[in-house]
Amino acid sequence: MQLLHRAAAVVTAAAVAPALFLATPAAAAQGAQYTQGPRSPQNAPAAKTAEPDPAKATIRLQVKGLPTEIAADGAWHRFKLVLDNRKGAVDIEKVKRSALIAFHENRTATGFDMQYREGGAWKRWDVRKLRGWATGPIGYQKVAAGSVTTVPMRIRFKADAILGGAFLIVHAGTDKEQKAYSIGSGHRFRIVPAAPRP
């Protein structure tokens, strides 16, 4: 529950200071829809979402394939970010993808890397590493009406990473005015020590 409270505090702070959150207001406005763990008041989705003009917030995000337990051994773990816009009636020309990781321990987030696949190459997450959390954009894309697109991603944690529970929260929105195009999504996982070498 301590991590849930930390994630909720991060999201609440983001609502007050969106510049720090870097375009993840959907989570602040309505709460993330977590893919792991029991539902609780902290992670239950709200009934309404922000609606940008001219498009409504129709993109539903999913994190798929991320393990629930990741060893701090430097190995890459691949997963996917899925943007489902099958309910969308219009094309959205420029969608800004963003991510936030909330950690169990309130110290500067270090010892990890996250990348996304774009144009046939891996690109680094443009991240700000803060005390207990990290946030930043993960690229841009056009999202067509009625489409489902997948963004390959990977993450790794090194020996100096913060161990314990963590949340990855993803969001899609705009550069200007922090408007939301998406229903945010999140994934709970745990960072564990690397296995001893034989």
N, C-alpha and C positions, 0 to 999 in steps of 0.2 A: 504494500500500500504506500510505502514511502516514495517509491519511484512514480507511482500514479500521481501522488501529490506534487512531486517535482515537475512532472510533465504538465500537469494542470497549471502550476505556477508559471512555467515557461510560456505556455499559451496565453495565460492572462497577461503576463508582462508584454507579450507581443501585441496584444490588443491596445495596450497603452502606448507602446513604442514600436510601431510597425517597421520603422527603418532598421531596427536591430533584427527583427524577424525576417526581413527580406522577402516580402510578398508571400506570407503564409497566413493571411487573415481568415481563411475559411475555417481552419482549426480553432482559431480564437472565437469566431462567431458562433460555431455550432458544435465543436468538439470533434475529435478525430474518430473515424470508424476503425477500431483496432481489429486486426486479423488474428490476434492471438489472445488467449486469456479470457476469463469470465467477464461478462458485461457488468458494469457498475455505474453509479451516477457520474463518475469521472469520465467514462469513455462511451456513454450512451449517446448516439447521434441525436441532434435536435431535429425538429420537424421542418425548419426553414433554412434556406441558405441565401447568401447575398446574390443579387441578380444584376450583372453588369449590363450596360447598354452598348450594342443592340442585342447581344445574345444573352440568354439566361444561363445560369450555372448548371449546365447539363452534363459536363464531363464527370464520369465516375472513375476514380483512380483505384488501382489495386496493386499491392506489392506481392509478387508471386515468386516462390522458390528460395526466399531468404531463410536460412536455418534458424531454428529457435535457440540454438547454442552454437557459439563461434569461439574457437580457441585463439588465444593471442599468440599465434605462432608465425604470423606474417604471410600465411597462405591466402590467396584470393578466393572469395566465395561469390559465385555468380547468382544473380537473380534478375527479375524483370519488373519494370514499371509499366503497367497497362493503363492506357487512356481510352476509356470506353465512352464514345459520344454517339451511341446509337439512338439516343433520345434527342439529339441535337437537330434543330431545323435549319441552321445556317452554318456556313464555314466560318471558322475563327482563324484569321490570318496569322497572328503571332501570339502564341501561348508561352508564357514563361513558367517553366517547371522549377519548383523549389523543394528543398528538403531540410529537415531539422532532426538532429539526434539529441535526445535528452538522456543523460547518464545518471547512474545511481549516486555517484559521489560528486560533491560540489567542489571540484577543483578544475583547473584548466584542462580542457579536452585535448589530449595528445595521443600519439601512437596509433593513428589510424589513417587510412586513405579510402576514398570512394571515387569511382570513375563511372562514366556513362559512355556508351558507344554512339558515335555520330560520324557520318561521312566515311565509314570504314576504318575509323581509328578510335582508340580509347582517349577520352578527354577527362582531365582532373576536375573534380568538384571544386568550384570557386568558393571555398569555405572560410567562415570566420569561426575560430576556435575560442570559445569563451569558458567561463567557470560553470561547469556542469552541463553544458550543451554546446552544440555547434550548428551553424545554419548557413545557407547560401543557395544560389541558383544552380540548377543542373541543366542549363541549355534552353533553347527555344525550338518551337516547331509550329507548323500549321496543322490544325485539327479540322478535318472535313466533317460535314454533317453526315450522321449515320455511320461513322467509321469507328474502327477499333485499331489502335496502333500500340506497338510494343517497343519499349526502350530497353535494350540490354544494359545491365549495370553489374558492378562488382565492388566488393568491399573487403578490406583486410584490417586486422588488428595486430599490433606488434607487442613486444614484451612490456613496453612502458604504457600500454593502454590502460584506461580505467576499467577495472574488472567489476562484474556484477550486472544487474539488470539495466536494460536500455530500451528506448523507443525510437524507431525511425518513423517520422511523419512526413508525408509528401503532399504537395499541393500544386495546382495549376492556376495561374492568374495573369494579371497584366503588369506591365512596368509602371504605368501611371495610375495614381489614385488607389493602388493596392486592391483593385477589384478582383473578385473571385470568379473563375470560370468553372470551378470544380467542387465536388463534394470530397473533402480531404479524406485521406486514408492513412492508417498507421500499422506498424508491425512491432510486436514486443519480442525481444530476444535477450539472450544472456551472454556476456563475455566471460570466458573461463580461462584459467591458466593453461599454457601450452603443456602438452604431455611430456614427461621427462624422456630424454633421449636414451636409448639402450646403450 
